[in-house]
Amino acid sequence: QILAGGRGKGVFSNGFKGGVHLTKNPNEVENLVSSMLGEKLKTKQTHGDGVKVSKVMVAEALDIARETYFAIVLDRSHAGPVIIGSKHGGMDIEETAATDPDSIIKEPVDIVTGVTEKQCLSVAEKLGFQGSNMQKAADQIRRLYELFIKVDATQVEINPFGETPDGRVVCFDAKINFDDNASFRQKEVFAMDDMAETDPREIEASRLKLNYIALEGSIGCLVNGAGLAMATMDIIKLHGGEPANFLDVGGGVSEQQVHDAFFLLMGDKHVKTILVNIFGGIVNCATVATGIIKASKKLHLDLPLVVRLEGNNVDEAKQILADSGLKITVAEGFNDAARLSVQKAATA
């Protein structure tokens, strides 16, 4: 039980292969479980050397006569939910998209009206359900959509969604993703997250109310605005460097947020240089400059620091940095900031 797909084809740190096993002998369960517990499972969806397994689910095995793929996802291009299906179940949908793209069904759902009985029956038929099982599958599709809406999901994936030899329609395996923005009204759901597999830096960032995603590079980024943060990571890579993180402190960045962001970046052992990239539209650049100086002194910053400021009160901000006496490299533009950051990370 880890939060990643592709477990069946995964490999454990002890060399044991496969995170999903089938046995008809109860006496084999203990050995199978002991080969998994406490080991790291690496799949194509995990990072680094994999994720440590602390739980193993033992469940009844059902015979599958036929399997399909079914999912409901929140799709930006359709401005709402889209049902995705394929007659090829039990395999990665990405693989199906590559080998047989024409077999993939896409059925947009009106978020106001909701899924209709006609749509449910149409999808069930296209998935190959026949006779009474077509209605059974349609009923399950409708209930899965109701679940999707009720729990504020961004994805409900059933793989495989199939039939047993005795004629039952079964959701054999499921994966559900939830919208973080709905945590305030889905308290019961989010209380189940034990954070065991979440990067400690991301947990700390959440506590500090910072938008942070850990990466594996050496240049720590402190940026205001998600778009500028993405562009900053792109231009770092353009110059041959690797960003250590995505960190958006928001449009109205304060001195305290600058301090908290520095604290977070300094806790990452991979960071060799910090790049601060601020566009002062809403925010006052002088406020950011003061925050940089206070944070640097309070946290005893000993990493190379490159700062690019543009916009509101930028001249005053640059003067504040110049008068600080700290070793801060002020860049003359976006491109210059990225070039200097990559250069300093390479020599740090």
C-alpha positions as CSV (number, residue, x, y, z in Angstrom):
1,Q,0.0,0.0,0.0
2,I,1.9,3.0,-1.3
3,L,0.7,6.1,-3.0
4,A,1.9,5.2,-6.5
5,G,0.7,3.2,-9.5
6,G,2.5,0.5,-11.3
7,R,3.0,-1.5,-8.1
8,G,2.5,-4.9,-9.8
9,K,5.6,-4.3,-12.0
10,G,7.6,-2.6,-9.2
11,V,10.8,-3.9,-7.6
12,F,11.6,-3.9,-3.9
13,S,15.0,-2.7,-2.4
14,N,15.7,-6.3,-1.4
15,G,15.3,-7.5,-5.0
16,F,11.8,-9.0,-4.5
17,K,9.8,-8.3,-7.6
18,G,6.1,-7.2,-7.8
19,G,4.1,-5.3,-5.3
20,V,1.0,-7.3,-6.1
21,H,0.9,-11.1,-5.7
22,L,-1.7,-13.8,-6.1
23,T,-1.6,-17.0,-4.0
24,K,-4.1,-19.8,-3.4
25,N,-2.1,-21.1,-0.4
26,P,-2.7,-19.2,2.9
27,N,0.6,-20.5,4.2
28,E,2.5,-18.4,1.6
29,V,1.0,-15.1,2.8
30,E,3.4,-14.6,5.6
31,N,6.5,-15.0,3.4
32,L,5.1,-12.7,0.7
33,V,4.2,-10.0,3.3
34,S,7.6,-10.2,5.0
35,S,9.3,-9.7,1.6
36,M,7.4,-6.4,1.3
37,L,7.1,-4.8,4.7
38,G,9.9,-2.4,5.6
39,E,11.3,-2.5,2.1
40,K,11.2,0.3,-0.5
41,L,9.1,-0.3,-3.6
42,K,10.2,1.4,-6.7
43,T,7.8,1.8,-9.6
44,K,7.7,4.1,-12.7
45,Q,5.7,6.6,-10.6
46,T,7.9,6.8,-7.6
47,H,11.0,9.1,-7.2
48,G,14.5,8.2,-6.1
49,D,14.9,4.8,-4.6
50,G,11.2,4.3,-4.0
51,V,8.8,4.4,-1.1
52,K,9.0,2.4,2.1
53,V,6.1,-0.1,2.5
54,S,4.5,0.1,6.0
55,K,1.2,-1.6,5.1
56,V,0.2,-4.6,3.0
57,M,-3.4,-5.3,2.2
58,V,-4.5,-8.9,2.0
59,A,-7.8,-9.4,0.1
60,E,-10.0,-12.0,-1.4
61,A,-9.0,-12.8,-5.0
62,L,-11.8,-12.8,-7.5
63,D,-11.7,-14.5,-10.8
64,I,-12.0,-12.0,-13.7
65,A,-13.8,-13.1,-16.8
66,R,-13.3,-9.7,-18.6
67,E,-11.7,-6.5,-17.6
68,T,-12.0,-2.9,-18.8
69,Y,-10.6,0.5,-17.7
70,F,-12.9,3.2,-16.3
71,A,-12.1,6.6,-14.8
72,I,-13.6,10.0,-14.1
73,V,-11.2,12.9,-14.1
74,L,-11.5,16.7,-13.7
75,D,-10.4,18.1,-17.0
76,R,-9.5,21.7,-17.5
77,S,-10.1,21.7,-21.3
78,H,-13.7,20.6,-20.8
79,A,-14.2,22.8,-17.7
80,G,-15.6,19.8,-15.7
81,P,-15.6,16.0,-15.3
82,V,-14.7,13.7,-18.2
83,I,-15.4,9.9,-18.2
84,I,-12.5,8.0,-19.7
85,G,-12.8,4.3,-20.6
86,S,-11.3,1.5,-22.6
87,K,-12.0,-2.1,-23.3
88,H,-8.4,-2.8,-22.4
89,G,-8.4,-3.1,-18.6
90,G,-5.8,-4.3,-16.1
91,M,-3.1,-2.3,-17.8
92,D,-1.8,1.2,-17.7
93,I,-4.0,3.7,-19.6
94,E,-0.8,5.4,-20.8
95,E,0.2,2.2,-22.5
96,T,-3.2,1.9,-24.1
97,A,-3.0,5.5,-25.3
98,A,0.3,4.7,-27.0
99,T,-0.6,1.3,-28.5
100,D,-4.3,1.6,-29.3
101,P,-5.5,5.3,-28.9
102,D,-8.7,4.7,-30.9
103,S,-10.0,2.4,-28.2
104,I,-10.1,5.1,-25.5
105,I,-13.6,6.5,-24.8
106,K,-14.0,10.1,-23.7
107,E,-17.4,11.3,-22.4
108,P,-17.6,14.9,-21.0
109,V,-20.1,15.4,-18.2
110,D,-22.0,18.7,-17.6
111,I,-21.0,19.7,-14.1
112,V,-24.4,21.3,-13.5
113,T,-26.6,18.6,-15.0
114,G,-24.5,15.7,-13.8
115,V,-24.1,12.4,-15.6
116,T,-27.3,11.1,-17.3
117,E,-28.7,7.6,-17.5
118,K,-28.2,7.8,-21.3
119,Q,-24.5,8.6,-20.8
120,C,-24.0,5.8,-18.3
121,L,-25.6,3.2,-20.6
122,S,-23.6,4.5,-23.6
123,V,-20.3,4.2,-21.8
124,A,-21.3,0.7,-20.4
125,E,-22.1,-0.4,-24.0
126,K,-18.9,1.0,-25.4
127,L,-16.9,-0.9,-22.7
128,G,-18.4,-4.1,-24.0
129,F,-21.0,-4.9,-21.2
130,Q,-23.9,-6.8,-22.6
131,G,-27.4,-8.0,-21.5
132,S,-28.3,-7.4,-17.9
133,N,-24.7,-6.5,-17.1
134,M,-25.0,-3.4,-19.2
135,Q,-27.5,-2.0,-16.8
136,K,-25.4,-3.2,-13.8
137,A,-22.4,-1.4,-15.2
138,A,-24.4,1.7,-15.9
139,D,-25.7,1.8,-12.3
140,Q,-22.1,1.5,-11.0
141,I,-20.9,4.3,-13.4
142,R,-23.7,6.6,-12.0
143,R,-22.8,5.8,-8.4
144,L,-19.0,6.3,-9.1
145,Y,-19.9,9.7,-10.5
146,E,-21.9,10.5,-7.4
147,L,-18.9,9.5,-5.3
148,F,-16.6,11.7,-7.5
149,I,-18.8,14.8,-6.7
150,K,-19.5,13.9,-3.1
151,V,-15.9,13.7,-2.0
152,D,-14.5,16.5,-4.2
153,A,-12.3,14.1,-6.2
154,T,-10.1,15.1,-9.1
155,Q,-9.8,11.5,-10.2
156,V,-11.7,8.2,-9.6
157,E,-9.9,5.4,-11.4
158,I,-11.2,1.8,-11.5
159,N,-8.7,-0.5,-13.1
160,P,-9.9,-3.1,-13.8
161,F,-13.6,-2.5,-14.0
162,G,-14.9,-5.9,-15.1
163,E,-17.0,-9.0,-14.8
164,T,-16.6,-12.2,-12.9
165,P,-17.4,-15.7,-14.4
166,D,-20.6,-15.8,-12.4
167,G,-21.9,-12.5,-14.0
168,R,-21.1,-9.9,-11.4
169,V,-19.9,-6.4,-12.4
170,V,-17.0,-5.5,-10.0
171,C,-14.7,-2.6,-9.3
172,F,-11.7,-4.8,-8.8
173,D,-9.2,-2.0,-7.9
174,A,-9.5,1.7,-7.3
175,K,-7.5,4.9,-7.0
176,I,-9.0,8.2,-5.9
177,N,-7.3,11.6,-5.8
178,F,-8.9,14.5,-3.8
179,D,-8.9,18.2,-4.4
180,D,-6.7,19.9,-1.8
181,N,-8.8,23.0,-2.1
182,A,-11.7,21.1,-0.7
183,S,-9.9,20.0,2.5
184,F,-12.1,22.4,4.6
185,R,-15.2,20.5,3.8
186,Q,-13.7,17.0,3.4
187,K,-12.2,16.9,6.9
188,E,-12.9,13.1,7.3
189,V,-11.2,12.3,4.0
190,F,-8.1,14.4,4.7
191,A,-7.8,13.2,8.3
192,M,-6.9,9.8,6.8
193,D,-3.6,11.1,5.3
194,D,-0.9,10.1,7.8
195,M,1.7,12.1,5.8
196,A,4.1,9.1,6.0
197,E,4.8,9.3,2.3
198,T,4.8,13.1,2.0
199,D,8.1,14.9,1.7
200,P,8.9,16.5,5.2
201,R,9.7,19.8,3.4
202,E,6.3,19.9,1.8
203,I,4.6,19.2,5.2
204,E,6.6,22.1,6.7
205,A,5.7,24.3,3.7
206,S,2.1,23.5,4.2
207,R,2.3,24.5,7.9
208,L,4.0,27.8,6.8
209,K,1.3,28.4,4.2
210,L,3.8,28.3,1.3
211,N,3.2,26.8,-2.1
212,Y,6.1,24.4,-2.3
213,I,7.1,21.3,-4.3
214,A,10.5,19.7,-3.7
215,L,12.6,18.8,-6.7
216,E,16.1,17.4,-7.0
217,G,18.2,20.3,-8.2
218,S,20.7,22.6,-6.5
219,I,19.2,26.0,-7.0
220,G,16.7,27.0,-4.4
221,C,14.0,29.3,-5.9
222,L,11.9,31.9,-4.0
223,V,9.4,33.5,-6.4
224,N,6.1,35.4,-6.1
225,G,3.5,34.0,-8.5
226,A,3.1,30.6,-9.9
227,G,3.6,31.6,-13.5
228,L,6.8,33.4,-12.7
229,A,7.9,30.4,-10.6
230,M,7.4,28.1,-13.5
231,A,9.3,30.5,-15.8
232,T,12.1,30.7,-13.3
233,M,12.5,26.9,-13.3
234,D,12.5,26.9,-17.1
235,I,15.2,29.5,-17.5
236,I,17.4,27.9,-14.9
237,K,17.3,24.7,-17.0
238,L,17.9,26.7,-20.1
239,H,21.2,27.8,-18.6
240,G,22.1,24.2,-17.7
241,G,21.1,24.3,-14.1
242,E,18.5,22.3,-12.1
243,P,15.9,23.9,-9.7
244,A,15.7,22.5,-6.2
245,N,12.1,23.4,-5.8
246,F,9.0,25.2,-6.9
247,L,8.2,27.9,-4.3
248,D,5.6,30.5,-4.8
249,V,5.2,32.9,-1.9
250,G,2.2,34.5,-3.5
251,G,1.4,38.0,-4.8
252,G,1.4,39.8,-1.4
253,V,4.7,38.5,0.0
254,S,5.6,39.7,3.5
255,E,8.9,39.9,5.4
256,Q,7.7,36.9,7.5
257,Q,7.1,34.8,4.4
258,V,10.6,35.6,3.1
259,H,12.0,34.4,6.4
260,D,9.9,31.2,6.3
261,A,10.9,30.6,2.7
262,F,14.6,31.0,3.5
263,F,14.2,28.7,6.5
264,L,12.7,26.0,4.2
265,L,15.3,26.4,1.5
266,M,18.2,26.3,3.9
267,G,16.9,23.0,5.3
268,D,17.4,21.3,1.9
269,K,20.8,19.8,1.8
270,H,20.8,19.8,-2.0
271,V,20.5,23.6,-2.3
272,K,23.8,25.3,-3.1
273,T,22.5,28.7,-4.3
274,I,19.3,30.6,-3.6
275,L,17.7,32.7,-6.3
276,V,15.1,35.3,-5.3
277,N,13.0,36.4,-8.3
278,I,10.3,39.0,-7.4
279,F,8.1,41.0,-9.6
280,G,6.7,43.9,-7.6
281,G,3.2,44.4,-8.9
282,I,1.1,44.1,-5.8
283,V,4.1,43.6,-3.5
284,N,6.6,46.4,-2.5
285,C,10.1,45.4,-3.6
286,A,11.5,47.4,-0.6
287,T,9.5,45.1,1.8
288,V,11.0,42.1,0.1
289,A,14.5,43.5,0.3
290,T,14.2,44.2,4.0
291,G,12.8,40.7,4.5
292,I,15.8,39.2,2.7
293,I,18.3,41.1,4.9
294,K,16.5,40.2,8.1
295,A,16.1,36.6,7.2
296,S,19.8,36.3,6.0
297,K,21.0,37.7,9.3
298,K,18.7,35.8,11.6
299,L,19.2,32.5,9.9
300,H,23.0,33.1,9.3
301,L,22.6,32.4,5.6
302,D,25.9,31.1,4.2
303,L,24.7,30.1,0.7
304,P,25.3,32.3,-2.4
305,L,22.3,34.5,-2.9
306,V,21.2,36.0,-6.2
307,V,18.3,38.5,-6.2
308,R,16.4,39.8,-9.1
309,L,13.8,42.5,-8.3
310,E,11.5,44.4,-10.7
311,G,8.6,46.7,-10.3
312,N,7.2,48.7,-7.3
313,N,10.0,50.6,-5.5
314,V,12.7,48.6,-7.1
315,D,15.4,51.4,-6.8
316,E,14.8,51.8,-3.1
317,A,15.0,48.0,-2.7
318,K,18.3,47.7,-4.6
319,Q,19.7,50.4,-2.4
320,I,18.6,48.6,0.8
321,L,20.4,45.5,-0.4
322,A,23.5,47.4,-1.4
323,D,23.7,49.1,2.1
324,S,23.2,45.8,4.0
325,G,26.9,44.8,3.8
326,L,25.8,41.2,3.0
327,K,27.2,39.2,0.0
328,I,24.1,39.5,-2.2
329,T,24.4,39.4,-5.9
330,V,21.8,41.7,-7.5
331,A,21.0,40.6,-11.0
332,E,20.1,43.1,-13.8
333,G,17.4,41.0,-15.3
334,F,15.7,37.6,-15.5
335,N,18.2,36.1,-17.8
336,D,21.2,37.4,-15.8
337,A,19.7,36.1,-12.6
338,A,19.4,32.6,-14.0
339,R,22.9,32.7,-15.5
340,L,24.5,33.9,-12.2
341,S,22.6,31.3,-10.1
342,V,23.7,28.4,-12.3
343,Q,27.3,29.7,-12.2
344,K,27.4,30.0,-8.4
345,A,25.7,26.6,-7.9
346,A,28.4,25.0,-10.1
347,T,31.2,26.5,-8.1
348,A,29.7,26.3,-4.6
